[in-house]
Amino acid sequence: MPERARDIVELVIAAGGGAGLTGMFSWLNGRKPGEASILAATAQLQEALNKAAEHQMSGLREEVASLKAEIVVLRGELANEAQRSNSLESILRRNGYDLSAATEAGAFTVIDPGNQTATITPPRRRGKRP
């Protein structure tokens, strides 16, 4: 069971236990539980539920803050990758490399570091069907 769910269950059980004890002591004293004891048990239950909700919201706020920080980092990394990609494309275009042919689906590019050349093998075209 996840930790947060376990905390909520424990608080609800504690509140229910408090209400049960109130009822039991009223029964042991030989009197019927009056409106005051019912209100006290309800208040205990409400207080336990409020604590559980507060704890849950606190955990969620921490998780949201963590996710927001992670998003900022990922956006920075994405901007760096976009800059790197744009720089590489610029270098390739200046050196006469045809990016439209290289990025066509099925094209195969071989870069020879010794000669500093790139060869593009176009995609295989299937013949027309009769």
GROMACS elastic network, one bead per residue, 0.5 to 0.9 nm:
[ bonds ]
;  ai    aj funct       b0    kb
    1     4     6  0.84102   500
    1     5     6  0.66514   500
    1     6     6  0.62650   500
    2     5     6  0.54048   500
    2     6     6  0.62039   500
    2     7     6  0.87637   500
    3     6     6  0.50465   500
    3     7     6  0.62264   500
    3     8     6  0.87541   500
    4     7     6  0.50835   500
    4     8     6  0.63351   500
    4     9     6  0.86793   500
    4    52     6  0.87707   500
    4    55     6  0.80893   500
    4    56     6  0.65402   500
    4    59     6  0.80780   500
    5     8     6  0.51403   500
    5     9     6  0.61863   500
    5    10     6  0.86074   500
    5    56     6  0.86039   500
    6     9     6  0.50791   500
    6    10     6  0.61010   500
    6    11     6  0.86325   500
    7    10     6  0.51265   500
    7    11     6  0.62519   500
    7    12     6  0.86701   500
    7    52     6  0.70829   500
    7    55     6  0.83976   500
    7    56     6  0.87044   500
    8    11     6  0.51884   500
    8    12     6  0.61878   500
    8    13     6  0.85689   500
    8    48     6  0.87231   500
    8    49     6  0.77948   500
    8    51     6  0.86148   500
    8    52     6  0.51772   500
    8    53     6  0.78365   500
    8    55     6  0.84280   500
    8    56     6  0.79986   500
    9    12     6  0.51337   500
    9    13     6  0.60716   500
    9    14     6  0.85262   500
    9    52     6  0.85821   500
   10    13     6  0.50986   500
   10    14     6  0.60945   500
   10    15     6  0.86149   500
   10    52     6  0.89841   500
   11    15     6  0.61530   500
   11    16     6  0.85214   500
   11    45     6  0.87974   500
   11    48     6  0.56188   500
   11    49     6  0.70584   500
   11    51     6  0.77901   500
   11    52     6  0.64281   500
   12    15     6  0.50625   500
   12    16     6  0.60560   500
   12    17     6  0.84091   500
   12    45     6  0.71419   500
   12    48     6  0.62903   500
   12    49     6  0.65830   500
   12    52     6  0.80262   500
   13    17     6  0.59184   500
   13    18     6  0.85185   500
   14    18     6  0.61742   500
   14    19     6  0.86631   500
   14    45     6  0.83719   500
   14    48     6  0.75660   500
   15    18     6  0.50530   500
   15    19     6  0.62757   500
   15    20     6  0.85299   500
   15    41     6  0.79144   500
   15    42     6  0.87700   500
   15    44     6  0.58290   500
   15    46     6  0.80791   500
   15    47     6  0.80102   500
   15    48     6  0.57022   500
   15    49     6  0.80500   500
   16    19     6  0.50746   500
   16    20     6  0.60328   500
   16    21     6  0.85653   500
   16    41     6  0.81440   500
   16    44     6  0.83425   500
   16    45     6  0.65663   500
   17    21     6  0.60770   500
   17    22     6  0.85671   500
   18    21     6  0.51079   500
   18    22     6  0.62426   500
   18    23     6  0.87001   500
   18    41     6  0.67680   500
   18    44     6  0.69989   500
   18    45     6  0.79323   500
   19    22     6  0.51230   500
   19    23     6  0.63404   500
   19    24     6  0.86419   500
   19    37     6  0.85513   500
   19    38     6  0.79937   500
   19    40     6  0.78064   500
   19    42     6  0.73076   500
   19    44     6  0.71075   500
   19    45     6  0.72909   500
   20    23     6  0.51054   500
   20    24     6  0.60569   500
   20    25     6  0.86487   500
   20    41     6  0.79759   500
   21    25     6  0.60885   500
   21    26     6  0.84631   500
   21    41     6  0.89495   500
   22    25     6  0.53585   500
   22    26     6  0.62689   500
   22    27     6  0.87044   500
   22    33     6  0.84116   500
   22    37     6  0.66409   500
   22    38     6  0.82629   500
   22    40     6  0.81467   500
   22    41     6  0.67532   500
   23    26     6  0.50960   500
   23    27     6  0.61907   500
   23    28     6  0.86507   500
   23    32     6  0.87183   500
   23    33     6  0.64050   500
   23    37     6  0.74290   500
   23    38     6  0.80799   500
   23    41     6  0.83116   500
   24    27     6  0.50348   500
   24    28     6  0.61060   500
   24    29     6  0.86076   500
   25    29     6  0.61246   500
   25    30     6  0.86742   500
   25    33     6  0.89248   500
   26    29     6  0.52478   500
   26    30     6  0.66218   500
   26    31     6  0.58352   500
   26    32     6  0.63352   500
   26    33     6  0.54667   500
   26    34     6  0.83740   500
   26    37     6  0.79752   500
   27    30     6  0.51678   500
   27    31     6  0.59021   500
   27    32     6  0.63927   500
   27    33     6  0.71125   500
   28    31     6  0.76262   500
   29    32     6  0.85446   500
   31    34     6  0.81811   500
   33    36     6  0.78875   500
   33    37     6  0.59740   500
   33    38     6  0.68715   500
   34    37     6  0.55272   500
   34    38     6  0.64454   500
   34    39     6  0.86982   500
   35    38     6  0.51282   500
   35    39     6  0.60817   500
   35    40     6  0.85515   500
   36    39     6  0.50590   500
   36    40     6  0.60753   500
   36    41     6  0.86319   500
   37    41     6  0.61262   500
   37    42     6  0.84865   500
   38    41     6  0.51592   500
   38    42     6  0.61213   500
   38    43     6  0.85345   500
   39    43     6  0.60143   500
   39    44     6  0.85673   500
   40    43     6  0.50291   500
   40    44     6  0.61983   500
   40    45     6  0.86255   500
   41    44     6  0.50861   500
   41    45     6  0.62129   500
   41    46     6  0.85962   500
   42    45     6  0.50634   500
   42    46     6  0.60812   500
   42    47     6  0.85218   500
   43    46     6  0.50134   500
   43    47     6  0.60267   500
   43    48     6  0.85599   500
   44    47     6  0.50704   500
   44    48     6  0.61854   500
   44    49     6  0.85971   500
   45    48     6  0.51502   500
   45    49     6  0.61882   500
   45    50     6  0.85825   500
   46    49     6  0.50585   500
   46    50     6  0.60650   500
   46    51     6  0.86209   500
   47    50     6  0.50280   500
   47    51     6  0.62227   500
   47    52     6  0.86297   500
   48    51     6  0.51266   500
   48    52     6  0.62060   500
   48    53     6  0.86253   500
   49    52     6  0.50150   500
   49    53     6  0.60893   500
   49    54     6  0.84801   500
   50    53     6  0.50864   500
   50    54     6  0.60130   500
   50    55     6  0.85199   500
   51    54     6  0.50176   500
   51    55     6  0.60729   500
   51    56     6  0.84981   500
   52    55     6  0.51361   500
   52    56     6  0.60948   500
   52    57     6  0.85750   500
   53    56     6  0.50009   500
   53    57     6  0.60388   500
   53    58     6  0.84867   500
   54    57     6  0.51354   500
   54    58     6  0.60853   500
   54    59     6  0.86646   500
   55    58     6  0.51057   500
   55    59     6  0.63260   500
   55    60     6  0.86785   500
   56    59     6  0.52359   500
   56    60     6  0.62226   500
   56    61     6  0.86588   500
   57    61     6  0.60249   500
   57    62     6  0.85860   500
   58    61     6  0.51460   500
   58    62     6  0.63293   500
   58    63     6  0.86892   500
   59    62     6  0.51881   500
   59    63     6  0.62329   500
   59    64     6  0.86862   500
   60    64     6  0.60836   500
   60    65     6  0.85408   500
   61    64     6  0.51095   500
   61    65     6  0.61419   500
   61    66     6  0.85688   500
   62    65     6  0.51449   500
   62    66     6  0.61816   500
   62    67     6  0.86533   500
   63    66     6  0.50541   500
   63    67     6  0.61591   500
   63    68     6  0.86134   500
   64    67     6  0.50353   500
   64    68     6  0.61004   500
   64    69     6  0.86230   500
   65    68     6  0.51136   500
   65    69     6  0.62902   500
   65    70     6  0.86604   500
   66    69     6  0.51971   500
   66    70     6  0.62515   500
   66    71     6  0.87062   500
   67    71     6  0.61317   500
   67    72     6  0.86930   500
   68    71     6  0.50285   500
   68    72     6  0.63590   500
   68    73     6  0.87998   500
   69    72     6  0.51774   500
   69    73     6  0.64670   500
   69    74     6  0.87753   500
   70    73     6  0.51077   500
   70    74     6  0.61784   500
   70    75     6  0.86112   500
   71    74     6  0.50018   500
   71    75     6  0.60349   500
   71    76     6  0.85423   500
   72    75     6  0.51848   500
   72    76     6  0.63214   500
   72    77     6  0.87597   500
   73    76     6  0.51482   500
   73    77     6  0.63079   500
   73    78     6  0.86661   500
   74    78     6  0.60496   500
   74    79     6  0.85520   500
   75    79     6  0.61419   500
   75    80     6  0.86093   500
   76    79     6  0.51208   500
   76    80     6  0.62626   500
   76    81     6  0.87038   500
   77    80     6  0.50467   500
   77    81     6  0.62068   500
   77    82     6  0.86089   500
   78    81     6  0.50860   500
   78    82     6  0.61060   500
   78    83     6  0.85724   500
   79    82     6  0.50809   500
   79    83     6  0.61647   500
   79    84     6  0.86072   500
   80    83     6  0.51224   500
   80    84     6  0.61678   500
   80    85     6  0.86113   500
   81    84     6  0.50034   500
   81    85     6  0.60557   500
   81    86     6  0.85174   500
   82    85     6  0.50837   500
   82    86     6  0.60819   500
   82    87     6  0.85171   500
   83    86     6  0.51381   500
   83    87     6  0.60896   500
   83    88     6  0.86275   500
   84    87     6  0.51148   500
   84    88     6  0.62250   500
   84    89     6  0.86489   500
   85    88     6  0.51604   500
   85    89     6  0.61588   500
   85    90     6  0.85714   500
   86    89     6  0.50890   500
   86    90     6  0.61070   500
   86    91     6  0.86724   500
   87    90     6  0.50862   500
   87    91     6  0.62761   500
   87    92     6  0.86657   500
   88    91     6  0.51152   500
   88    92     6  0.61544   500
   88    93     6  0.86168   500
   89    92     6  0.50805   500
   89    93     6  0.61062   500
   89    94     6  0.85850   500
   89    97     6  0.88772   500
   89    99     6  0.77318   500
   90    93     6  0.52096   500
   90    94     6  0.61844   500
   90    95     6  0.86893   500
   91    94     6  0.52183   500
   91    95     6  0.63783   500
   91    96     6  0.89197   500
   91    97     6  0.87300   500
   92    95     6  0.51830   500
   92    96     6  0.64704   500
   92    97     6  0.51600   500
   92    98     6  0.78657   500
   92    99     6  0.78350   500
   93    96     6  0.51053   500
   93    97     6  0.51422   500
   93    98     6  0.66977   500
   93    99     6  0.72928   500
   94    97     6  0.74415   500
   97   102     6  0.84011   500
   97   117     6  0.88914   500
   97   118     6  0.73651   500
   97   119     6  0.88752   500
   98   101     6  0.57768   500
   98   102     6  0.64483   500
   98   103     6  0.88761   500
   98   120     6  0.86707   500
   99   103     6  0.59196   500
   99   104     6  0.84629   500
  100   103     6  0.54085   500
  100   104     6  0.63139   500
  101   104     6  0.53351   500
  101   105     6  0.88748   500
  101   107     6  0.71460   500
  101   120     6  0.73736   500
  101   121     6  0.87854   500
  101   122     6  0.71049   500
  102   105     6  0.83780   500
  102   106     6  0.89348   500
  102   107     6  0.58387   500
  102   108     6  0.69784   500
  102   109     6  0.64355   500
  102   120     6  0.61472   500
  102   121     6  0.81472   500
  102   122     6  0.77509   500
  103   106     6  0.82932   500
  103   107     6  0.67168   500
  103   108     6  0.87333   500
  104   107     6  0.55746   500
  104   108     6  0.89064   500
  104   122     6  0.78968   500
  104   123     6  0.77008   500
  105   108     6  0.89083   500
  105   122     6  0.88692   500
  105   123     6  0.70168   500
  106   121     6  0.88381   500
  106   122     6  0.70894   500
  106   124     6  0.74145   500
  107   120     6  0.68363   500
  107   121     6  0.57114   500
  107   124     6  0.82399   500
  108   119     6  0.82692   500
  108   120     6  0.57155   500
  108   122     6  0.64690   500
  108   123     6  0.72035   500
  109   118     6  0.67688   500
  109   119     6  0.56780   500
  109   121     6  0.61600   500
  109   122     6  0.85839   500
  110   117     6  0.83602   500
  110   118     6  0.55480   500
  110   119     6  0.51489   500
  110   120     6  0.64175   500
  110   121     6  0.80507   500
  111   115     6  0.88150   500
  111   116     6  0.71272   500
  111   117     6  0.58208   500
  111   119     6  0.63550   500
  111   120     6  0.87147   500
  112   115     6  0.57553   500
  112   116     6  0.54901   500
  112   117     6  0.53241   500
  112   118     6  0.60818   500
  112   119     6  0.80998   500
  113   117     6  0.68703   500
  113   118     6  0.85658   500
  114   117     6  0.79449   500
  115   118     6  0.87493   500
  121   124     6  0.87556   500
  122   125     6  0.87256   500
  126   129     6  0.85861   500
